[in-house]
Amino acid sequence: MKYYLLSVIQPSEGEPPSTEALASISRNLDLFHKALREAGAWVFAGGLDGPETATVLRPRDGDVVTSDGPYAEGKEYLGGLCLIRASDDEAALDWGRKAAWATTLPIEVRPFVHPAEH
């Protein structure tokens, strides 16, 4: 089994979903996470606060300098993530499709390099 990171891509502009839509998304995410657990694919999942809450740490001249985030300005940001186990890329993409339907947002699927693999 390989590990994959499913990244939830959140738009930085536009209207947030209504309370009813958020409740539906939450139910769909609960079902998605349940399916991951039942399939033995679940490792970890969670959402992130907005990029305005980030602090960026940069090594500079023998020190580490902090600044308010985000690291990069953009029209989209990482809104959440899910780390899964899947047999291959196609299985990971299938989980990514299910995540996209559950969240109603774009999902980036990327192989995750696990230390145990080296």
Buried (B, 14 or more C-beta within 10 A) or exposed (E): EBBBBBBBBBBBEEEEEEEEEEEBBEEBBEEBBEBBEEEEBBBEBEEBEEBEEBEEEEEEEEEEEEEEBBEEEEEBBBBBBBBBBBEEEEBBBBBBEBBBEBBEBBBEBEEBEEEEEE
